[in-house]
């Protein structure tokens, strides 16, 4: 037993007045308590307690040691009480990272209600599409896509179903034509992300199998949000999440290309380091998002199956 635990045992023994009473209070045997106190005395080189058959009393050295121990044990008790309080209350600072586009569209509108529910909580939000090391950067929760979770030690909870589709503005297609098969994209200006290299490997899967194209173009940005706005401006072809483009597809601002192909590895997840002893602030945040985002619409069913309707408008 380390010295701090021996000090606690010593204080509890003095409080109870005998080895047997201390043993009952601590769920130990009297002989175990006696041995540990003797070990403490041997470690310090002084006798702390006078023993009798019925009770123990402090020696002069024991009184001095007891006074110092009381302060230390009181601090330990305070820390334990504070940790117990924190384990039951949502408070402190919650550090969250999320992709730019999804946070702007679907997270930020939820935060007023979340923070109203938990007034003792402060929210620290970083918007970035780069892959964040949660442990290294002290992040509590990351909002990520399925394909971004490679570390098996992380816990991932799906918040909402999502797919990616290939789109372009009618103005771009009017000038450059419409790709009919995935390989046609190799001769088109495809909009890229330099912060996530895998975003530029566009996967196409159907009954004939899966193939991946490393697309090229004259524009790249550090977020899908920037790629989205570049696509709206007619700069090129983009592969983007349906949650981001479904309204533009319905309104004809974008046209869905290659509708037989949909990228399915785009579900949106809440990712955090550990399930064991999960902090109340993380649990409250993830549960809140799961509840509110579960009502998100089926973006696939809201989007036109092809770009024909959009191009005719």
Secondary structure, 3 states (H helix, E strand, C coil): CCHHHHHHHHHHHHHHCCHHHHHHHHCCCHHHHHHHHHHHHHHHCCCCEEECCCCEEECHHHHHHHHHHHHHHHHHHHHHHHHHHHHHCCCEEEEEEECHHHHHHHHHHHHHHHHHHCCCEEEEEEECCCCCCHHHHCCCEEEEEHHHCCCCCCEEEEEECCCEEEEECHHHHHHHCCCCCHHHHHHCCECEECCCHHHHEEEEEECCEEEEEECCCCCEECCHHHHHHHHHCCCCEEEEEHHHHHHHHHHCCCEEECCCCCECCCCEEEEECCCCCCCHHHHHHHHHHHHHHCCCCCHHHHCCCCCHHHHHC
